[in-house]
Amino acid sequence: MNVDEILEQERRGSVQFLLDFSNLQPDSPGFGLTVDVSSQPERASIAATGFALTAWVIACEHGLLSSERALKIVRGTLQTLWERVPQVHGFFSHFVDMQTAQRWKQCEYSTIDTALCLNGVITAAAYFNDAEVRDLAERILQRVDWGWLVFTQQGKTLFRMAYNPDQQGDYVQGQPGWIGQWDMSAEQKMMYLQAAGSLEPALAQRLYADFRRDVAEFAGVEVICNPGGNLFAYQFSEAWLDVGRYLDPYGVDWFENTRRAAWANRAFCIEQREQFATYHERSWGISCGDSPWGYEVSGSPPCLGQPQHTGTVSIYGALSCLPFLPEETRAMAAYLYHEQPQTWGPYGFYDAYHLGVQPPWYSRRLYGIDKGCSLLMIENAQTRLIWDVYTQSAPIQQALRVLGFQRR
């Protein structure tokens, strides 16, 4: 296959994965929920469900789902989110039981995972001309109490990161309650857009203004970086928001920033190729995902401090760079398919691989958020579909006006 055919099969495979690993059982309390990772099919991720809601738009547009079936799935998913998924002040539990839609053990109520889900809600409501979908989406969005997250620290107005009421709950250290804060540049930019529709404009603007923009350099290229240099953190908001056509209120070009981060990630892999067998010009991408040792949080420079990585290549992380480094990403897709065939399976590319261990390791897991992100980015690079639908939606257009984003 040529590269265009590989990417088309990757799109089809990604949609099929999300179909096969979502609960589409009629009358199930968990209808519409999507798996976190294929190796644990009983646990759904609220973020993966947001990616899947967006994937049904792509599937409908390309005839991979009939409009009738796609609309039925979207309606049912929104009903599940509105009626059954546990939430606190509108923020969903990070993980839920795939069948019952109940909170998974003592997981946290997550702001970013809720925001990823809401991006899917916004996209589906904007694409499908359906009164029931619009009504359910509006109710879900209006239920979210963004003001509940707001606090002040050292003169900065910030969002809390997560909440867990349980003493032994996930991420709880000491007393239960609030966990962390969004005080850095990372994947959370979508949250400021979603909050702008319900907060006072001045408060929404302060929140967007007050997270840090740490600038670091690699090989002479400056990037507004996330602390760990994790590639996905440059991609999750940008998978929906058309940053290529807008500058933020301070003149920041987030598209160029992501392009530079992707370039630096690849350049670092090339620089490290003598020490790490998996890295070279056509095999790069350091992010978070599967590894020979389980889920791994990795990054590259530029970052704050020393980058943490093991030589694992994140395939979805590289594929998600397609709009930003098109030729380099296409070359990698061709290399993997033709020269590393064990990276390919029934749903397209697996999550990651690592040639520096014995025997060479090839992931057999698929994560809903990973497969979802690369699917959206492939679609955006080829047709701009999700960028256009999401960015032109009424809530996002209002948010861009409130925050002061400017069309180029």
C-alpha positions as CSV (number, residue, x, y, z in Angstrom):
1,M,0.0,0.0,0.0
2,N,1.1,3.6,-0.6
3,V,0.9,6.1,2.3
4,D,-2.5,7.4,1.4
5,E,-3.9,3.9,1.4
6,I,-2.2,3.2,4.8
7,L,-3.7,6.3,6.3
8,E,-7.1,5.4,4.9
9,Q,-6.9,1.9,6.4
10,E,-5.8,3.5,9.7
11,R,-8.9,5.6,9.7
12,R,-11.1,2.7,9.0
13,G,-9.4,0.6,11.6
14,S,-9.6,3.3,14.2
15,V,-13.3,3.6,13.7
16,Q,-13.8,-0.1,13.8
17,F,-11.8,-0.3,17.0
18,L,-14.0,2.3,18.7
19,L,-17.1,0.5,17.5
20,D,-15.9,-2.9,18.7
21,F,-14.7,-1.5,22.1
22,S,-17.7,0.7,22.9
23,N,-20.8,-0.6,24.6
24,L,-23.4,-0.6,21.9
25,Q,-25.8,-3.1,23.6
26,P,-29.4,-1.9,23.4
27,D,-30.9,-1.0,26.8
28,S,-27.5,-1.3,28.6
29,P,-27.0,1.3,31.3
30,G,-23.5,1.9,29.9
31,F,-24.6,2.3,26.3
32,G,-22.1,4.5,24.3
33,L,-19.2,4.2,26.7
34,T,-15.8,3.5,25.2
35,V,-13.0,1.4,26.6
36,D,-9.9,2.9,28.2
37,V,-7.6,0.1,27.0
38,S,-8.3,-3.0,25.0
39,S,-6.7,-5.3,27.6
40,Q,-9.3,-4.3,30.2
41,P,-12.5,-4.2,28.3
42,E,-14.7,-3.9,31.4
43,R,-13.4,-0.4,32.2
44,A,-14.5,2.6,30.2
45,S,-12.8,6.0,30.0
46,I,-14.9,9.1,30.0
47,A,-12.2,10.8,27.8
48,A,-12.2,7.9,25.3
49,T,-16.0,8.3,25.1
50,G,-15.5,11.9,24.0
51,F,-13.1,10.8,21.3
52,A,-15.6,8.2,20.2
53,L,-18.4,10.8,20.0
54,T,-16.1,12.7,17.6
55,A,-15.2,9.5,15.7
56,W,-18.9,8.9,14.9
57,V,-18.9,12.2,13.0
58,I,-15.9,11.1,11.0
59,A,-17.5,7.7,10.4
60,C,-20.7,9.2,9.2
61,E,-18.9,11.7,6.9
62,H,-17.0,8.9,5.2
63,G,-19.9,6.4,5.0
64,L,-18.4,4.0,7.5
65,L,-21.6,4.4,9.5
66,S,-25.0,5.3,8.2
67,S,-26.3,8.6,9.5
68,E,-29.2,6.7,11.1
69,R,-26.9,4.4,13.1
70,A,-24.4,7.2,14.0
71,L,-27.3,9.4,15.3
72,K,-28.7,6.5,17.3
73,I,-25.3,5.9,19.0
74,V,-24.8,9.6,19.7
75,R,-28.3,10.0,21.2
76,G,-27.8,6.9,23.4
77,T,-24.4,8.0,24.5
78,L,-25.6,11.5,25.5
79,Q,-28.5,9.9,27.5
80,T,-26.0,7.8,29.4
81,L,-23.8,10.8,30.1
82,W,-26.8,12.9,31.3
83,E,-28.6,10.2,33.3
84,R,-26.2,7.6,34.6
85,V,-22.5,8.4,34.6
86,P,-21.5,9.6,38.1
87,Q,-20.6,13.3,38.3
88,V,-19.9,16.0,40.8
89,H,-20.8,19.5,39.8
90,G,-21.0,18.2,36.2
91,F,-17.5,16.7,36.3
92,F,-17.5,13.0,35.4
93,S,-15.6,10.2,37.1
94,H,-12.5,9.4,35.1
95,F,-13.3,5.7,34.7
96,V,-16.7,4.0,34.8
97,D,-17.9,0.4,34.5
98,M,-18.5,-0.3,30.9
99,Q,-21.8,-2.2,31.6
100,T,-23.3,-0.3,34.5
101,A,-21.9,3.2,34.0
102,Q,-21.0,3.4,37.7
103,R,-17.8,4.9,39.0
104,W,-14.8,2.6,38.7
105,K,-13.7,1.8,42.3
106,Q,-12.4,5.0,43.9
107,C,-11.2,6.9,40.8
108,E,-11.0,10.7,40.7
109,Y,-13.5,13.1,39.2
110,S,-11.3,14.5,36.5
111,T,-11.5,17.9,34.9
112,I,-9.4,17.2,31.8
113,D,-11.1,13.8,31.1
114,T,-14.5,15.5,31.5
115,A,-13.3,18.3,29.1
116,L,-12.2,15.7,26.5
117,C,-15.7,14.1,26.8
118,L,-17.3,17.5,26.4
119,N,-15.3,18.2,23.3
120,G,-17.0,15.1,21.8
121,V,-20.4,16.4,23.0
122,I,-19.9,19.8,21.4
123,T,-18.7,18.2,18.1
124,A,-21.5,15.7,17.8
125,A,-24.2,18.4,18.6
126,A,-22.7,20.7,16.0
127,Y,-22.6,18.1,13.3
128,F,-25.8,16.2,13.7
129,N,-28.9,18.3,12.9
130,D,-31.0,16.7,15.6
131,A,-33.1,18.4,18.3
132,E,-32.7,15.6,20.8
133,V,-28.9,15.7,20.5
134,R,-28.8,19.4,20.8
135,D,-31.0,19.4,23.9
136,L,-29.0,16.7,25.7
137,A,-25.7,18.3,24.8
138,E,-26.9,21.7,26.1
139,R,-28.0,20.1,29.4
140,I,-24.7,18.3,29.8
141,L,-22.7,21.4,29.1
142,Q,-24.8,23.7,31.3
143,R,-24.6,21.3,34.3
144,V,-20.8,21.8,34.5
145,D,-20.0,24.2,37.3
146,W,-16.7,25.7,36.2
147,G,-16.7,28.2,39.0
148,W,-16.4,25.3,41.5
149,L,-12.8,24.7,40.2
150,V,-11.6,28.2,40.4
151,F,-9.2,29.3,43.2
152,T,-6.4,31.9,43.6
153,Q,-2.7,30.9,44.3
154,Q,0.0,33.5,44.6
155,G,-2.0,36.1,42.8
156,K,-2.9,33.7,39.9
157,T,-6.4,32.6,39.1
158,L,-6.3,28.9,38.3
159,F,-8.4,25.7,37.8
160,R,-8.2,22.8,40.1
161,M,-7.2,19.5,38.4
162,A,-9.3,16.8,40.0
163,Y,-11.4,15.9,43.0
164,N,-11.7,12.7,45.0
165,P,-13.8,12.5,48.1
166,D,-12.4,9.2,49.3
167,Q,-9.6,8.8,51.8
168,Q,-8.0,5.9,49.9
169,G,-9.1,7.2,46.5
170,D,-6.9,7.5,43.4
171,Y,-4.3,10.3,43.6
172,V,-5.3,11.2,47.1
173,Q,-2.3,12.2,49.2
174,G,-3.2,13.1,52.8
175,Q,-6.8,14.4,53.0
176,P,-9.4,13.7,50.3
177,G,-10.7,16.5,48.2
178,W,-8.9,18.6,45.6
179,I,-6.0,17.2,43.7
180,G,-3.5,19.4,41.9
181,Q,-4.0,22.5,39.8
182,W,-3.7,23.6,36.2
183,D,-0.9,26.2,36.5
184,M,1.2,25.2,33.5
185,S,0.9,25.0,29.7
186,A,-0.4,21.5,28.9
187,E,-3.3,19.8,27.3
188,Q,-6.0,21.7,29.3
189,K,-6.5,24.7,26.9
190,M,-9.9,23.3,25.9
191,M,-11.1,23.9,29.5
192,Y,-10.8,27.7,29.2
193,L,-12.9,27.6,26.0
194,Q,-15.6,25.4,27.6
195,A,-15.7,27.6,30.7
196,A,-15.9,30.9,28.9
197,G,-19.6,30.3,28.1
198,S,-20.7,30.2,31.7
199,L,-18.2,32.3,33.7
200,E,-18.1,36.0,33.9
201,P,-16.0,37.2,30.9
202,A,-13.4,38.9,33.2
203,L,-12.9,35.7,35.2
204,A,-12.7,33.6,32.1
205,Q,-10.0,35.9,30.7
206,R,-8.0,35.8,33.9
207,L,-8.0,32.0,34.0
208,Y,-6.7,31.9,30.4
209,A,-4.1,34.6,31.2
210,D,-2.7,33.1,34.4
211,F,-1.4,29.6,33.5
212,R,2.4,29.6,33.0
213,R,3.9,29.8,29.5
214,D,7.3,28.2,30.2
215,V,9.6,28.6,27.3
216,A,12.4,26.2,26.7
217,E,14.8,25.5,23.8
218,F,16.1,22.5,21.9
219,A,18.5,22.8,19.0
220,G,17.9,26.5,18.7
221,V,14.1,26.1,18.6
222,E,12.0,27.7,21.4
223,V,8.7,26.1,22.5
224,I,6.1,27.0,25.1
225,C,6.5,23.6,26.7
226,N,4.7,21.4,29.1
227,P,6.9,20.4,32.1
228,G,7.6,16.8,30.9
229,G,7.7,17.5,27.2
230,N,5.0,14.9,26.6
231,L,4.0,15.0,23.0
232,F,0.3,14.3,23.6
233,A,-0.1,17.5,25.7
234,Y,0.5,19.5,22.5
235,Q,-2.2,17.5,20.6
236,F,-5.3,17.0,22.7
237,S,-6.8,20.5,22.6
238,E,-5.4,21.0,19.1
239,A,-7.2,17.8,17.8
240,W,-10.4,19.9,18.0
241,L,-9.5,23.6,18.0
242,D,-8.4,25.0,14.7
243,V,-5.3,26.8,16.1
244,G,-4.0,27.2,12.5
245,R,-6.6,29.9,11.8
246,Y,-6.5,31.7,15.2
247,L,-4.0,33.6,17.3
248,D,-4.7,33.7,21.0
249,P,-5.3,37.1,22.7
250,Y,-1.5,37.5,23.4
251,G,-0.5,36.7,19.8
252,V,0.6,33.1,20.6
253,D,0.5,30.9,17.5
254,W,-0.3,27.5,19.1
255,F,-0.2,25.7,15.7
256,E,3.4,26.8,15.2
257,N,4.2,25.9,18.8
258,T,2.9,22.4,18.3
259,R,4.8,22.1,15.0
260,R,8.0,23.2,16.8
261,A,7.4,20.7,19.7
262,A,6.8,17.9,17.2
263,W,10.0,18.9,15.3
264,A,12.0,18.9,18.5
265,N,10.6,15.5,19.5
266,R,11.7,14.0,16.3
267,A,15.1,15.8,16.3
268,F,15.8,14.5,19.8
269,C,15.0,11.0,18.7
270,I,17.5,11.3,15.8
271,E,20.1,12.7,18.1
272,Q,19.6,9.7,20.5
273,R,19.6,7.0,17.8
274,E,23.0,5.6,18.7
275,Q,21.8,4.9,22.3
276,F,18.2,3.8,21.5
277,A,17.6,1.2,18.7
278,T,14.0,2.3,18.0
279,Y,14.8,6.0,17.3
280,H,15.8,7.3,13.8
281,E,14.5,9.6,11.1
282,R,11.6,7.4,10.3
283,S,10.9,6.1,13.8
284,W,10.2,8.8,16.4
285,G,7.6,10.0,18.8
286,I,8.0,10.2,22.6
287,S,4.8,10.5,24.5
288,C,2.6,8.7,27.0
289,G,1.2,5.2,26.3
290,D,2.1,1.6,26.2
291,S,5.6,0.3,26.8
292,P,7.3,-3.0,27.6
293,W,6.7,-2.1,31.3
294,G,3.1,-1.1,31.1
295,Y,1.8,2.5,30.8
296,E,4.6,4.9,30.5
297,V,4.8,8.7,30.8
298,S,7.6,9.9,28.6
299,G,8.7,13.1,27.0
300,S,11.5,14.9,25.1
301,P,13.1,18.3,25.2
302,P,12.3,21.1,25.3
303,C,10.9,20.5,28.8
304,L,11.6,21.5,32.4
305,G,14.5,19.5,33.7
306,Q,15.7,16.2,32.2
307,P,13.4,14.4,29.8
308,Q,12.2,11.0,30.9
309,H,12.2,8.3,28.2
310,T,13.2,4.7,27.7
311,G,13.5,4.2,23.9
312,T,9.8,3.4,23.3
313,V,8.3,5.0,20.2
314,S,4.7,6.2,20.6
315,I,3.1,5.4,17.2
316,Y,-0.1,7.3,17.9
317,G,2.0,10.3,19.1
318,A,3.8,10.5,15.8
319,L,0.7,9.9,13.7
320,S,-1.0,12.7,15.6
321,C,1.7,15.1,14.2
322,L,0.4,14.6,10.7
323,P,-1.0,18.2,10.4
324,F,2.2,19.7,11.8
325,L,4.9,17.6,10.2
326,P,3.2,16.0,7.2
327,E,6.1,14.6,5.2
328,E,8.0,13.3,8.2
329,T,4.8,11.6,9.6
330,R,3.9,10.1,6.2
331,A,7.5,8.7,5.9
332,M,7.1,7.1,9.4
333,A,3.7,5.5,8.5
334,A,5.2,4.0,5.4
335,Y,8.3,2.7,7.2
336,L,6.2,1.1,10.0
337,Y,3.8,-0.6,7.7
338,H,6.4,-2.0,5.3
339,E,9.4,-2.5,7.5
340,Q,8.0,-3.1,10.9
341,P,4.8,-5.1,10.1
342,Q,4.4,-6.2,13.7
343,T,3.3,-2.7,14.5
344,W,0.1,-3.3,12.3
345,G,-2.9,-5.3,13.3
346,P,-6.7,-5.6,12.6
347,Y,-7.4,-2.0,13.7
348,G,-4.4,-0.4,12.0
349,F,-1.3,0.6,14.0
350,Y,-0.8,-0.6,17.6
351,D,0.1,1.9,20.3
352,A,3.9,1.6,20.5
353,Y,7.0,-0.5,19.9
354,H,10.6,-0.8,21.3
355,L,13.5,-2.5,19.5
356,G,16.0,-2.0,22.3
357,V,14.8,-4.9,24.5
358,Q,15.2,-8.6,23.9
359,P,13.1,-9.8,22.2
360,P,12.0,-6.7,20.4
361,W,8.7,-5.6,21.9
362,Y,5.6,-4.7,19.9
363,S,2.5,-3.4,21.7
364,R,-0.7,-5.4,21.4
365,R,-2.8,-2.9,23.4
366,L,-4.9,-0.1,22.1
367,Y,-6.0,2.9,24.2
368,G,-9.2,4.7,23.3
369,I,-7.7,8.2,23.8
370,D,-4.6,7.3,21.8
371,K,-6.4,5.8,18.8
372,G,-8.9,8.6,19.0
373,C,-6.3,11.4,18.9
374,S,-4.5,10.0,15.9
375,L,-7.8,9.4,14.1
376,L,-8.8,13.1,14.6
377,M,-5.5,14.4,13.5
378,I,-5.4,12.3,10.4
379,E,-8.9,13.5,9.5
380,N,-7.9,17.2,10.2
381,A,-4.8,16.9,8.0
382,Q,-6.8,15.5,5.1
383,T,-10.2,17.2,5.3
384,R,-10.2,19.7,8.3
385,L,-13.6,18.2,9.3
386,I,-13.3,18.2,13.0
387,W,-11.4,21.5,13.2
388,D,-14.2,23.1,11.1
389,V,-17.2,21.5,12.9
390,Y,-15.9,22.1,16.4
391,T,-14.3,25.5,15.9
392,Q,-17.4,26.9,14.1
393,S,-19.8,25.6,16.7
394,A,-21.8,28.2,18.6
395,P,-20.2,27.5,22.1
396,I,-16.6,27.6,20.8
397,Q,-17.2,30.8,18.7
398,Q,-18.6,32.5,21.7
399,A,-15.6,31.3,23.8
400,L,-13.2,32.6,21.2
401,R,-14.9,36.0,21.3
402,V,-14.9,36.1,25.1
403,L,-11.2,35.2,25.4
404,G,-10.1,37.5,22.6
405,F,-8.8,35.0,20.1
406,Q,-8.3,36.6,16.7
407,R,-8.9,35.1,13.3
408,R,-5.8,35.3,11.1
